[in-house]
Amino acid sequence: MSLDALKDRIPDYAKDLRLNLSSLANDITLTPQQLAGAFVASAIASRNDEVTKAIVAEFGGKLSAEALNAAKAAAAIMGMNNIYYRFVHMAGGDYAKMPAQLRMSVIARPGVEKADFELWSLAVSVINGCDLCVTSHEKIVRDALGAEAVQTAARIAATVHAVAVAVEGAAALRD
């Protein structure tokens, strides 16, 4: 499925999402690799097969094999870290002082520029709602790429997630 086909699946009541998806797909505040990776990582984090397939079909070919793998890795590792660190934040107590004892070596060696991987991790963390992870990745991305890159990553994450919600809701209402 193409991005245009995905936009056609967005119901009319969510037409703003169509427009946002189009404008973000052509955004120039990020490099082509940063943009494509943010879309891919956000789509995987959205947990909607239709959205993920369409976005990977659109943006996956704009990434090297290493960068595509890194975008997938950002979605995967943040899927774990966002849950764990959200727990640490909510539970309070001594958990923040305890070692996580979770393997996450991909963060140190993602196979792409560190700033790009952090950008993609930020987008996933925004979707997953982890305050600690958003705060940590936002600072790194802002220091490396600037506030506009942070905002663009958050806008991509928000829009891709909303498209997944709209498409899934429309499908459920058709059934």
N, C-alpha and C positions, 0 to 999 in steps of 0.2 A: 504494500500500500504506500502511496506517495503522501507527501505533506498536503497536497491539494485534495486528495481523496479523504484524508483525515479531516481537513477543514470542512468538507462537505458533510461529514458525519456529525459535526457540531450542530446541535439544534438551534433554531432561530432565536429562542429565548436567551441563548448564550452567544449571540453574534459578536459581542465585544471581544470574546476570546479568539474568534477567528481573526479579527483585525489585529489583536495583540500578538497572536502567533505569527502572522505575516510580518509585522513590523520588527519583531524580535529576530526572526529568521534572517533579516537583512541588516541587523544592527552592526554598526561600525565601531563601537567603543571597545570591542574585544578583537583579538586576532581571530582569523578563521578557525584555527585550532581550538582556541579558548571557547569560542562560540559553539562550535560543533560538540566539543566535549561537555559543555554545560548542558546542552540539549540532551545528549545521550545519557549522561548521569542522572539528570532530572527525570527523564522518561522511565528509566529503570526504577528509580525511587518512587515513581507514581504508581507502580504495581498494576499497570493496565497493559495487557498484551497488545491490544490494538494500537494504542498510543506508542508503546515501545517499538513495535515493528515499523510503524510509519516513520518515526523519528530516526531510528537507526538506518532505515532505508534512505532517508533524506540526508542525514549528516554523517553516517558511518563511513561513507566513501570519501569524505573530506578530511578524514583522519588517517594517519599512518597506522599500521597494524599495532605498533607500540602505544600510540595515543588512544586508539580505540580500546585496547586492553586496559589502559590506565583509567579511562572514563568508567569502564565497567568495574574496575577495582575500587574506584572512589565510591561508587554506589554500594558495592558489597561491604567494604570495610566500614563505611559510615552507617550501613544498616546495623552492624554490630555495635560500633562505638556510640552512635546516637542513643541506642537503648540503654547501654551500660552507663554512659555518663549522664543521661537524663535521670536514671535511678540514683546515681551518686548525688546529683543535685537535689532531687526530691527528698531522699532519705536523710540527708545531712549526716550528722555524727562524724565518726572517724573514717568513713568509707573513702573520702577524698584523700586521706593520708595513706591509705593502703594501696599497694601496687595492684594494678588491674589484672595482671597475670593473664593477659589475652595477647596472643600474637597479632602484631600489626606492622610487620616489617615493610609492607608495601608503602607505607607513609614515608619512610626514609628513602626508599628506592623505587619510585613509581614508574620509572621508564620514560618520563617526560620532565620538563622543567617543573621545579617544585611549586612555583607560583600557579602554574596551570592546574596541577593536581589539587592544590589548596582551594582554588576557585571552584573546581568541580565538587570537592568535599563540602565547601560552603553551601553550594546549591542544594546538595542532598540533605545537609543538616537543616536548612531552612524548611524543606519539605517535611522532614521527620520531627521538627520542632524541638531540637535539643539546644537549650540555652547555652550550656557550657561549650558545646562544639561550635555553635554559631559565633559566639564571642571570640573563641580561639582562632577560628579560620578567618573571621572578618578582619581581625587585626593583622594577620599575616598577609592577606590579600590586599588590604588597604595600604599597608606599608610597601608592598611590592608593585602593585598595579594601580592604586588610587581608589578613591571612593566611588567613582563612576563605574568601575569594574565590579565592585561589591554590589552596587545597586542593580546593575545589569544582570548579574548572577541571580540575585533575589527575584527580579522580574521574570527571568526565564523559569526559575523554579516555580514561582506562583502561577504563571500562565500554563505551563505544562501540567502541573498538578490539577489546575482547574479544568483544563481540557479533558483530562482523564476522568474527573468527576462528572462532567457534562456528558461525555460519550457513554460512560458506564450507566449513568442515570437514564439517558435516552434509550439505551438498549434494554434496560430493566423494565421501563414503562411500555416498550413495544411488546414484550413477552407476555 
